[in-house]
Amino acid sequence: MFMNGTIIDGVFDSSENEFTLQRVKSFHTQSVLNETQINNIYQYLRLHRDQEDGQIITLYDQMPLRLSQEESSQLISDLEKVKSMYH
């Protein structure tokens, strides 16, 4: 099932119960995330959602990508959609 979010896009594979992240902001990527990984990212962002400076995430463990406070909130919403797909 394809998920088109505000900050992320990807495909959820219900047979494997995993989400393949394909886009973060305007950058294309390919990362497979299990439910625990999605939950960890979600919980971290929720705990730090009020930081005025936003967050920095990395793609491929090499490329830093800045998220404003608003983008962090949008990513939380996107992750809530992904979380609802896991069984």
Secondary structure, DSSP 8 states (H G I E B T S, - for coil): -EEE-SSEEEEEETTTTEEEEEEETTEEEEEEE-HHHHHHHHHHHHHTTT-TT-EEEEETTTEEEEE-HHHHHHHHHHHHHHHTT--
